[in-house]
Amino acid sequence: MSVGATLTVPRWLSPATVMVALLGVGDAAYLTVEHFSGTSHLAGCKAGGVINCAKVTTSAESHFLGMPVALLGLIYFVLAIPFLLPAAWRTPDRRVRVFRQLCAVGGLGFVLWLVYAEFVKIHNICEYCTGVHILTLILFVLITYGTLVTAPLPGLGPDEDTHDEQADRNRRRAAKRAASV
């Protein structure tokens, strides 16, 4: 890709991913505030049967490496937003696409562990936590779609970025050789 080039991205992708991330910020922020305020009852969340937010949000699994998972979710969604803006989607810089995709995979992996913990270890689910899980899944799907439509798959054809970068390096080497003669 030439210098200054941008990728063609579906117009709806950035607004959709930013909206999902903002919803995630709202949900995770509420869970984080409730965690630090010491409240065990979340608004509208029942405390009996399979749905028991208090049991989930106060369980041993509600912390990871000493940090509340609600706070980790909030950090995840806030830090994702700059990588979901239109300029980030249009950049030809492969590092941005790879980082965004790796974060989406990591977020989904963490959510799968949390869902496992809710069903297998805690035997209860939290409605607000489920909202974060669903938003993380949607964000993963959208980011994966965006990555696939904006980047060539390895081994399925010439990679323009690598080709142009190599051509630039070769030109610089030739210019250095010519200047030293």
C-alpha positions as a Markdown table, in Angstrom:
| # | Residue | x | y | z |
|---|---|---|---|---|
| 1 | Met | 0.0 | 0.0 | 0.0 |
| 2 | Ser | 1.4 | 3.4 | -0.9 |
| 3 | Val | 2.2 | 6.0 | 1.7 |
| 4 | Gly | -0.9 | 7.9 | 2.8 |
| 5 | Ala | -3.2 | 5.2 | 1.5 |
| 6 | Thr | -6.2 | 4.1 | 3.6 |
| 7 | Leu | -8.2 | 0.9 | 3.7 |
| 8 | Thr | -11.7 | 0.8 | 2.5 |
| 9 | Val | -14.0 | -0.1 | 5.4 |
| 10 | Pro | -17.8 | -0.5 | 5.5 |
| 11 | Arg | -19.2 | 2.8 | 6.8 |
| 12 | Trp | -21.2 | 1.2 | 9.5 |
| 13 | Leu | -18.4 | -0.7 | 11.1 |
| 14 | Ser | -16.7 | 2.1 | 13.2 |
| 15 | Pro | -20.0 | 3.5 | 14.5 |
| 16 | Ala | -21.2 | 0.0 | 15.3 |
| 17 | Thr | -18.1 | -1.1 | 17.2 |
| 18 | Val | -17.8 | 2.2 | 19.1 |
| 19 | Met | -21.5 | 1.9 | 20.1 |
| 20 | Val | -20.9 | -1.6 | 21.4 |
| 21 | Ala | -17.8 | -0.5 | 23.3 |
| 22 | Leu | -19.7 | 2.5 | 24.8 |
| 23 | Leu | -22.5 | 0.1 | 26.0 |
| 24 | Gly | -19.8 | -2.1 | 27.4 |
| 25 | Val | -18.3 | 1.0 | 29.2 |
| 26 | Gly | -21.7 | 1.7 | 30.7 |
| 27 | Asp | -22.3 | -1.8 | 31.9 |
| 28 | Ala | -18.8 | -2.4 | 33.2 |
| 29 | Ala | -18.7 | 1.1 | 34.9 |
| 30 | Tyr | -22.0 | 0.3 | 36.8 |
| 31 | Leu | -20.5 | -3.1 | 37.9 |
| 32 | Thr | -17.3 | -1.4 | 38.9 |
| 33 | Val | -19.0 | 1.4 | 40.9 |
| 34 | Glu | -21.2 | -1.2 | 42.7 |
| 35 | His | -18.1 | -3.3 | 43.5 |
| 36 | Phe | -16.2 | -0.4 | 45.1 |
| 37 | Ser | -19.3 | 0.9 | 46.9 |
| 38 | Gly | -19.6 | -2.4 | 48.6 |
| 39 | Thr | -23.2 | -2.9 | 47.4 |
| 40 | Ser | -24.1 | -6.5 | 46.9 |
| 41 | His | -27.5 | -5.9 | 45.4 |
| 42 | Leu | -27.5 | -4.6 | 41.8 |
| 43 | Ala | -30.5 | -2.7 | 40.5 |
| 44 | Gly | -33.2 | -5.0 | 39.1 |
| 45 | Cys | -31.1 | -8.2 | 39.7 |
| 46 | Lys | -32.9 | -10.9 | 41.6 |
| 47 | Ala | -31.1 | -12.6 | 44.4 |
| 48 | Gly | -32.7 | -16.0 | 44.1 |
| 49 | Gly | -32.6 | -19.0 | 41.8 |
| 50 | Val | -30.1 | -19.3 | 38.9 |
| 51 | Ile | -29.8 | -15.5 | 38.6 |
| 52 | Asn | -28.0 | -14.2 | 41.6 |
| 53 | Cys | -25.8 | -11.1 | 40.9 |
| 54 | Ala | -24.7 | -10.8 | 44.5 |
| 55 | Lys | -23.3 | -14.3 | 44.6 |
| 56 | Val | -21.5 | -13.8 | 41.2 |
| 57 | Thr | -20.1 | -10.4 | 41.9 |
| 58 | Thr | -18.8 | -11.3 | 45.4 |
| 59 | Ser | -17.4 | -14.7 | 44.4 |
| 60 | Ala | -13.7 | -15.6 | 44.4 |
| 61 | Glu | -14.0 | -15.5 | 40.6 |
| 62 | Ser | -15.0 | -11.8 | 40.6 |
| 63 | His | -11.3 | -11.0 | 41.0 |
| 64 | Phe | -8.4 | -11.8 | 38.6 |
| 65 | Leu | -4.8 | -11.2 | 39.8 |
| 66 | Gly | -6.2 | -9.2 | 42.6 |
| 67 | Met | -8.3 | -6.9 | 40.4 |
| 68 | Pro | -12.1 | -6.9 | 40.2 |
| 69 | Val | -13.1 | -8.3 | 36.8 |
| 70 | Ala | -15.6 | -5.5 | 36.5 |
| 71 | Leu | -12.7 | -3.0 | 36.5 |
| 72 | Leu | -10.8 | -5.1 | 34.0 |
| 73 | Gly | -13.9 | -5.0 | 31.7 |
| 74 | Leu | -14.2 | -1.3 | 32.1 |
| 75 | Ile | -10.5 | -0.8 | 31.2 |
| 76 | Tyr | -10.9 | -3.2 | 28.2 |
| 77 | Phe | -13.9 | -1.3 | 26.7 |
| 78 | Val | -12.3 | 2.2 | 27.3 |
| 79 | Leu | -9.0 | 1.2 | 25.8 |
| 80 | Ala | -10.7 | -0.4 | 22.8 |
| 81 | Ile | -12.5 | 2.8 | 21.7 |
| 82 | Pro | -9.5 | 4.5 | 20.1 |
| 83 | Phe | -8.9 | 1.4 | 18.0 |
| 84 | Leu | -12.5 | 1.4 | 16.8 |
| 85 | Leu | -12.6 | 5.0 | 15.5 |
| 86 | Pro | -12.8 | 5.5 | 11.8 |
| 87 | Ala | -9.1 | 6.5 | 11.4 |
| 88 | Ala | -8.0 | 3.3 | 13.2 |
| 89 | Trp | -10.1 | 1.2 | 10.9 |
| 90 | Arg | -8.8 | 2.9 | 7.8 |
| 91 | Thr | -5.1 | 2.8 | 8.7 |
| 92 | Pro | -3.0 | 0.5 | 6.5 |
| 93 | Asp | -0.8 | -0.2 | 9.5 |
| 94 | Arg | -1.0 | -3.9 | 10.1 |
| 95 | Arg | 0.0 | -3.6 | 13.7 |
| 96 | Val | -3.2 | -1.7 | 14.5 |
| 97 | Arg | -5.3 | -4.5 | 12.9 |
| 98 | Val | -3.4 | -7.2 | 14.6 |
| 99 | Phe | -3.5 | -5.5 | 18.0 |
| 100 | Arg | -7.2 | -4.9 | 17.7 |
| 101 | Gln | -7.9 | -8.5 | 16.7 |
| 102 | Leu | -5.7 | -9.9 | 19.5 |
| 103 | Cys | -7.5 | -7.8 | 22.1 |
| 104 | Ala | -10.8 | -9.0 | 20.8 |
| 105 | Val | -9.6 | -12.6 | 21.0 |
| 106 | Gly | -8.3 | -12.0 | 24.5 |
| 107 | Gly | -11.5 | -10.4 | 25.6 |
| 108 | Leu | -13.6 | -13.3 | 24.3 |
| 109 | Gly | -11.3 | -15.8 | 25.9 |
| 110 | Phe | -11.6 | -14.1 | 29.3 |
| 111 | Val | -15.4 | -13.9 | 28.9 |
| 112 | Leu | -15.6 | -17.6 | 28.1 |
| 113 | Trp | -13.6 | -18.3 | 31.3 |
| 114 | Leu | -16.1 | -16.1 | 33.2 |
| 115 | Val | -19.1 | -17.8 | 31.8 |
| 116 | Tyr | -17.5 | -21.2 | 32.7 |
| 117 | Ala | -17.0 | -19.8 | 36.2 |
| 118 | Glu | -20.6 | -18.7 | 36.5 |
| 119 | Phe | -22.1 | -22.0 | 35.3 |
| 120 | Val | -19.6 | -24.5 | 36.7 |
| 121 | Lys | -18.0 | -23.0 | 39.8 |
| 122 | Ile | -20.6 | -20.5 | 41.1 |
| 123 | His | -23.7 | -22.1 | 39.7 |
| 124 | Asn | -25.3 | -18.7 | 39.2 |
| 125 | Ile | -25.3 | -16.0 | 36.6 |
| 126 | Cys | -25.5 | -12.2 | 36.8 |
| 127 | Glu | -27.6 | -10.3 | 34.4 |
| 128 | Tyr | -25.2 | -7.3 | 34.2 |
| 129 | Cys | -22.2 | -9.7 | 33.7 |
| 130 | Thr | -24.1 | -11.5 | 31.0 |
| 131 | Gly | -24.6 | -8.1 | 29.3 |
| 132 | Val | -20.9 | -7.5 | 29.3 |
| 133 | His | -20.3 | -11.0 | 28.0 |
| 134 | Ile | -22.8 | -10.5 | 25.1 |
| 135 | Leu | -21.3 | -7.1 | 24.2 |
| 136 | Thr | -17.8 | -8.6 | 24.2 |
| 137 | Leu | -18.9 | -11.4 | 21.9 |
| 138 | Ile | -20.6 | -8.9 | 19.5 |
| 139 | Leu | -17.4 | -6.8 | 19.5 |
| 140 | Phe | -15.3 | -9.9 | 18.7 |
| 141 | Val | -17.6 | -10.7 | 15.8 |
| 142 | Leu | -17.5 | -7.2 | 14.4 |
| 143 | Ile | -13.8 | -6.8 | 14.8 |
| 144 | Thr | -13.1 | -10.1 | 13.2 |
| 145 | Tyr | -15.4 | -9.2 | 10.3 |
| 146 | Gly | -13.6 | -5.9 | 9.9 |
| 147 | Thr | -10.2 | -7.5 | 10.1 |
| 148 | Leu | -11.2 | -10.0 | 7.4 |
| 149 | Val | -12.6 | -7.4 | 5.0 |
| 150 | Thr | -9.6 | -5.0 | 5.4 |
| 151 | Ala | -6.6 | -7.3 | 5.5 |
| 152 | Pro | -5.4 | -10.1 | 3.1 |
| 153 | Leu | -5.2 | -13.5 | 4.6 |
| 154 | Pro | -1.6 | -14.8 | 4.9 |
| 155 | Gly | -0.5 | -17.1 | 2.2 |
| 156 | Leu | -3.5 | -16.3 | -0.1 |
| 157 | Gly | -1.8 | -13.8 | -2.4 |
| 158 | Pro | 0.7 | -11.0 | -2.4 |
| 159 | Asp | 0.7 | -8.7 | 0.6 |
| 160 | Glu | 0.9 | -5.2 | -0.7 |
| 161 | Asp | 2.2 | -3.8 | 2.6 |
| 162 | Thr | 5.1 | -6.1 | 2.7 |
| 163 | His | 5.8 | -5.6 | -1.0 |
| 164 | Asp | 5.8 | -1.8 | -0.7 |
| 165 | Glu | 7.9 | -1.9 | 2.4 |
| 166 | Gln | 10.5 | -4.2 | 0.8 |
| 167 | Ala | 10.5 | -2.0 | -2.3 |
| 168 | Asp | 11.2 | 1.1 | -0.2 |
| 169 | Arg | 14.0 | -0.7 | 1.6 |
| 170 | Asn | 15.6 | -1.7 | -1.7 |
| 171 | Arg | 15.3 | 1.9 | -3.0 |
| 172 | Arg | 17.0 | 3.2 | 0.1 |
| 173 | Arg | 19.8 | 0.7 | -0.2 |
| 174 | Ala | 20.4 | 1.5 | -3.8 |
| 175 | Ala | 20.4 | 5.2 | -3.0 |
| 176 | Lys | 23.0 | 4.7 | -0.2 |
| 177 | Arg | 25.2 | 2.6 | -2.6 |
| 178 | Ala | 25.0 | 5.2 | -5.3 |
| 179 | Ala | 25.8 | 8.0 | -2.8 |
| 180 | Ser | 28.9 | 6.1 | -1.5 |
| 181 | Val | 30.4 | 5.6 | -5.0 |
